[in-house]
């Protein structure tokens, strides 16, 4: 049986893919062999394919409900822009998408995230 973190990760990937297709009209493709990224997403506006890494977004109640996305590989090193184009942090049925800049952790408040990141949810996508 799969480990709980594997199940959570798989669900987050499915939610991210669904929201990217549903709210932005992206095409999503999963690689047949393991890659650094989770899937490719093709932007319908310009046809460009993006390498997407999906992470579960955490709400830090001990830090005034800060939103944090830990963007490190299994070896503890951050994903780099050479490996991943976009990071999608998933929280339940919503997600935030942003460019990978090579940080190991991405922090934001709810208000700041809506300005700096693209919010994906079941009803709309706010591009900011």
Backbone as CSV, one residue per row, in Angstrom:
resi,resn,N_x,N_y,N_z,CA_x,CA_y,CA_z,C_x,C_y,C_z
1,UNK,0.836,-1.181,0.000,0.000,0.000,0.000,0.884,1.248,0.000
2,UNK,0.436,2.270,-0.699,1.193,3.516,-0.815,1.278,4.220,0.533
3,UNK,2.373,4.904,0.737,2.587,5.695,1.939,1.659,6.916,1.901
4,UNK,1.246,7.395,3.071,0.304,8.512,3.159,0.789,9.749,2.400
5,UNK,2.088,10.053,2.466,2.600,11.223,1.748,2.524,11.035,0.235
6,UNK,2.666,9.792,-0.235,2.525,9.526,-1.669,1.085,9.745,-2.112
7,UNK,0.147,9.320,-1.282,-1.272,9.503,-1.597,-1.612,10.991,-1.634
8,UNK,-1.161,11.726,-0.615,-1.405,13.171,-0.572,-0.810,13.853,-1.792
9,UNK,0.409,13.480,-2.159,1.062,14.065,-3.330,0.320,13.769,-4.616
10,UNK,-0.152,12.545,-4.767,-0.891,12.166,-5.975,-2.199,12.948,-6.075
11,UNK,-2.887,13.108,-4.952,-4.136,13.883,-4.947,-3.847,15.334,-5.302
12,UNK,-2.781,15.906,-4.743,-2.410,17.292,-5.059,-2.119,17.445,-6.554
13,UNK,-1.426,16.483,-7.146,-1.141,16.536,-8.582,-2.423,16.515,-9.402
14,UNK,-3.352,15.656,-9.019,-4.627,15.573,-9.740,-5.413,16.875,-9.624
15,UNK,-5.447,17.447,-8.431,-6.158,18.717,-8.222,-5.502,19.815,-9.058
16,UNK,-4.168,19.897,-9.028,-3.457,20.919,-9.805,-3.751,20.767,-11.293
17,UNK,-3.669,19.552,-11.814,-3.936,19.320,-13.236,-5.371,19.702,-13.583
18,UNK,-6.315,19.300,-12.748,-7.731,19.626,-12.976,-7.938,21.136,-13.013
19,UNK,-7.383,21.845,-12.035,-7.571,23.289,-11.970,-6.892,24.003,-13.131
20,UNK,-5.722,23.545,-13.541,-5.051,24.175,-14.677,-5.846,23.968,-15.972
21,UNK,-6.431,22.796,-16.135,-7.249,22.531,-17.322,-8.559,23.305,-17.257
22,UNK,-9.202,23.259,-16.104,-10.532,23.836,-15.923,-10.521,25.365,-15.935
23,UNK,-9.568,25.975,-15.251,-9.602,27.429,-15.097,-8.764,28.175,-16.136
24,UNK,-7.707,27.549,-16.640,-6.826,28.225,-17.588,-6.859,27.622,-18.984
25,UNK,-7.476,26.459,-19.130,-7.544,25.805,-20.434,-6.263,25.133,-20.863
26,UNK,-5.363,24.884,-19.918,-4.089,24.234,-20.237,-4.311,22.771,-20.634
27,UNK,-3.427,22.267,-21.478,-3.335,20.833,-21.736,-2.310,20.288,-20.755
28,UNK,-2.562,19.126,-20.180,-1.660,18.545,-19.196,-1.225,17.166,-19.654
29,UNK,0.080,16.887,-19.530,0.631,15.590,-19.916,1.578,15.099,-18.828
30,UNK,1.421,13.849,-18.449,2.260,13.213,-17.430,3.374,12.450,-18.154
31,UNK,4.632,12.637,-17.727,5.716,11.890,-18.386,5.605,10.385,-18.116
32,UNK,6.047,9.590,-19.074,5.994,8.134,-18.925,7.079,7.603,-18.001
33,UNK,8.160,8.344,-17.884,9.258,7.950,-16.993,9.429,9.048,-15.945
34,UNK,9.955,8.725,-14.785,10.124,9.745,-13.741,11.008,10.904,-14.199
35,UNK,10.556,12.114,-13.932,11.292,13.343,-14.231,11.354,14.176,-12.957
36,UNK,12.121,15.243,-12.984,12.195,16.140,-11.834,10.838,16.817,-11.618
37,UNK,10.156,17.160,-12.697,8.840,17.804,-12.626,7.739,16.741,-12.585
38,UNK,6.537,17.166,-12.176,5.415,16.230,-12.073,4.674,16.054,-13.393
39,UNK,4.460,17.157,-14.116,3.801,17.056,-15.421,4.123,18.283,-16.266
40,UNK,3.784,18.182,-17.551,3.908,19.301,-18.477,2.530,19.912,-18.670
41,UNK,2.499,21.234,-18.750,1.235,21.931,-18.995,1.451,22.905,-20.146
42,UNK,0.609,22.788,-21.168,0.753,23.634,-22.352,-0.229,24.786,-22.287
43,UNK,0.301,26.001,-22.376,-0.491,27.229,-22.323,-1.247,27.393,-23.639
44,UNK,-2.575,27.485,-23.608,-3.335,27.597,-24.855,-3.141,28.948,-25.541
45,UNK,-2.723,29.964,-24.795,-2.561,31.301,-25.375,-1.347,31.399,-26.289
46,UNK,-0.236,30.746,-25.903,0.979,30.871,-26.699,1.586,29.529,-27.125
47,UNK,0.996,28.417,-26.689,1.473,27.091,-27.068,2.709,26.626,-26.322
48,UNK,3.208,27.426,-25.403,4.430,27.076,-24.663,4.142,26.014,-23.615
49,UNK,5.022,25.012,-23.541,4.899,23.965,-22.521,5.717,24.362,-21.302
50,UNK,5.137,24.148,-20.123,5.786,24.465,-18.853,5.981,23.187,-18.047
51,UNK,7.155,23.048,-17.433,7.406,21.941,-16.516,6.846,22.354,-15.158
52,UNK,5.937,21.537,-14.624,5.211,21.896,-13.409,5.572,20.949,-12.270
53,UNK,5.911,21.539,-11.141,6.142,20.775,-9.910,5.010,21.119,-8.951
54,UNK,4.338,20.107,-8.444,3.206,20.301,-7.542,3.633,19.985,-6.118
55,UNK,3.235,20.869,-5.212,3.511,20.680,-3.796,2.238,20.973,-3.005
56,UNK,2.117,20.340,-1.855,0.983,20.615,-0.985,1.261,21.906,-0.229
57,UNK,0.326,22.838,-0.306,0.448,24.108,0.388,0.093,23.892,1.857
58,UNK,0.860,24.474,2.731,0.615,24.364,4.173,0.187,25.723,4.711
59,UNK,-0.808,25.732,5.569,-1.216,26.943,6.267,-0.608,26.861,7.655
60,UNK,0.299,27.781,7.955,1.017,27.782,9.231,0.215,28.568,10.266
61,UNK,-0.595,27.859,11.030,-1.404,28.521,12.053,-0.538,29.135,13.150
62,UNK,0.673,28.617,13.317,1.591,29.176,14.315,2.286,30.438,13.814
63,UNK,2.043,30.814,12.561,2.657,32.003,11.957,1.589,32.888,11.315
64,UNK,0.536,33.162,12.053,-0.560,34.024,11.573,-1.170,33.537,10.264
65,UNK,-1.331,32.226,10.142,-1.933,31.596,8.959,-1.160,31.868,7.671
66,UNK,0.144,31.971,7.779,0.986,32.161,6.594,0.847,30.951,5.675
67,UNK,0.902,31.208,4.388,0.883,30.140,3.393,2.328,29.804,3.067
68,UNK,2.666,28.528,3.100,4.037,28.124,2.790,4.023,26.905,1.881
69,UNK,4.906,26.961,0.912,5.086,25.843,-0.012,6.554,25.454,0.061
70,UNK,6.809,24.248,0.523,8.167,23.725,0.603,8.507,23.126,-0.752
71,UNK,9.485,23.698,-1.424,9.804,23.315,-2.801,11.190,22.692,-2.886
72,UNK,11.368,21.599,-2.169,12.654,20.894,-2.184,12.456,19.480,-2.718
73,UNK,13.504,18.997,-3.369,13.506,17.630,-3.884,13.789,16.662,-2.742
74,UNK,13.732,15.392,-3.022,14.001,14.356,-2.027,15.369,14.461,-1.383
75,UNK,16.341,15.058,-2.099,17.685,15.202,-1.548,17.849,16.473,-0.707
76,UNK,16.749,17.220,-0.513,16.780,18.422,0.310,17.155,19.696,-0.423
77,UNK,17.517,19.590,-1.704,17.892,20.770,-2.476,16.665,21.363,-3.163
78,UNK,16.617,22.699,-3.290,15.472,23.337,-3.953,15.421,23.006,-5.448
79,UNK,14.217,23.029,-5.991,14.049,22.930,-7.441,14.610,24.206,-8.052
80,UNK,15.262,24.088,-9.202,15.844,25.244,-9.869,15.036,25.577,-11.124
81,UNK,15.167,26.808,-11.614,14.486,27.172,-12.864,14.961,26.351,-14.069
82,UNK,16.124,25.727,-13.971,16.588,24.847,-15.045,15.833,23.519,-15.056
83,UNK,15.205,23.182,-13.915,14.493,21.905,-13.788,12.979,22.055,-13.879
84,UNK,12.478,23.163,-13.355,11.036,23.372,-13.207,10.706,24.805,-13.607
85,UNK,9.631,24.981,-14.357,9.198,26.330,-14.747,8.201,26.910,-13.752
86,UNK,7.218,26.102,-13.379,6.142,26.565,-12.503,6.016,25.671,-11.287
87,UNK,5.671,26.269,-10.179,5.332,25.519,-8.969,3.864,25.788,-8.687
88,UNK,3.142,24.729,-8.360,1.738,24.853,-7.985,1.594,24.294,-6.577
89,UNK,1.157,25.158,-5.668,0.894,24.750,-4.290,-0.588,24.502,-4.126
90,UNK,-0.956,23.299,-3.691,-2.359,22.895,-3.600,-2.811,22.847,-2.150
91,UNK,-3.972,23.437,-1.905,-4.613,23.431,-0.595,-6.067,23.034,-0.803
92,UNK,-6.372,21.761,-0.609,-7.746,21.295,-0.823,-8.127,21.375,-2.284
93,UNK,-9.166,22.185,-2.592,-9.638,22.332,-3.967,-9.210,23.642,-4.606
94,UNK,-8.195,24.268,-4.037,-7.661,25.484,-4.638,-6.143,25.349,-4.716
95,UNK,-5.562,26.212,-5.534,-4.112,26.162,-5.699,-3.598,27.547,-6.059
96,UNK,-2.304,27.729,-5.832,-1.602,28.941,-6.254,-0.459,28.511,-7.157
97,UNK,-0.290,29.227,-8.272,0.725,28.905,-9.256,1.669,30.099,-9.403
98,UNK,2.969,29.817,-9.514,3.962,30.879,-9.695,5.219,30.298,-10.312
99,UNK,6.081,31.181,-10.795,7.334,30.759,-11.414,8.305,30.250,-10.361
100,UNK,9.040,29.220,-10.730,10.095,28.703,-9.869,11.279,29.658,-9.950
101,UNK,11.750,30.101,-8.773,12.913,30.994,-8.729,14.085,30.356,-8.000
102,UNK,13.929,29.096,-7.612,15.023,28.387,-6.963,15.022,28.443,-5.447
103,UNK,13.968,28.975,-4.852,13.874,29.000,-3.395,13.461,27.630,-2.866
104,UNK,13.860,27.329,-1.666,13.442,26.078,-1.036,12.080,26.181,-0.371
105,UNK,11.700,27.417,-0.019,10.400,27.682,0.600,9.835,28.968,0.024
106,UNK,8.546,28.954,-0.269,7.848,30.139,-0.748,6.774,30.472,0.298
107,UNK,6.877,31.672,0.885,5.968,32.112,1.939,5.140,33.287,1.450
108,UNK,3.907,33.360,1.953,3.055,34.492,1.635,1.918,34.565,2.645
109,UNK,1.269,35.708,2.689,0.007,35.814,3.406,-1.096,35.565,2.383
110,UNK,-2.286,35.353,2.844,-3.422,35.146,1.938,-3.585,36.348,1.000
111,UNK,-3.499,37.560,1.545,-3.684,38.774,0.748,-2.548,38.956,-0.265
112,UNK,-1.320,38.748,0.174,-0.176,38.912,-0.720,-0.162,37.847,-1.810
113,UNK,-0.548,36.625,-1.456,-0.570,35.540,-2.441,-1.518,35.879,-3.592
114,UNK,-2.629,36.520,-3.285,-3.595,36.864,-4.337,-3.048,37.939,-5.272
115,UNK,-2.003,38.656,-4.832,-1.386,39.680,-5.677,-0.162,39.149,-6.422
116,UNK,0.606,38.268,-5.789,1.879,37.802,-6.354,1.764,36.504,-7.137
117,UNK,0.812,35.673,-6.782,0.660,34.353,-7.390,-0.647,34.291,-8.173
118,UNK,-0.769,33.313,-9.035,-2.027,33.089,-9.760,-2.838,32.094,-8.947
119,UNK,-4.013,32.530,-8.504,-4.873,31.637,-7.721,-5.759,30.830,-8.655
120,UNK,-5.797,29.529,-8.430,-6.650,28.625,-9.186,-7.681,28.060,-8.218
121,UNK,-8.933,28.154,-8.571,-9.973,27.517,-7.776,-11.076,27.057,-8.700
122,UNK,-12.103,26.459,-8.152,-13.154,25.868,-8.978,-13.985,26.876,-9.748
123,UNK,-13.949,28.147,-9.342,-14.820,29.114,-10.004,-14.099,30.107,-10.887
124,UNK,-12.801,30.365,-10.598,-12.093,31.352,-11.391,-10.590,31.223,-11.206
125,UNK,-9.865,31.892,-12.063,-8.415,32.008,-11.899,-8.093,33.489,-11.928
126,UNK,-7.433,33.965,-10.900,-7.047,35.367,-10.841,-5.601,35.504,-11.281
127,UNK,-5.383,36.055,-12.457,-4.012,36.280,-12.924,-3.581,37.664,-12.458
128,UNK,-2.550,37.681,-11.680,-2.057,38.962,-11.157,-0.564,39.064,-11.325
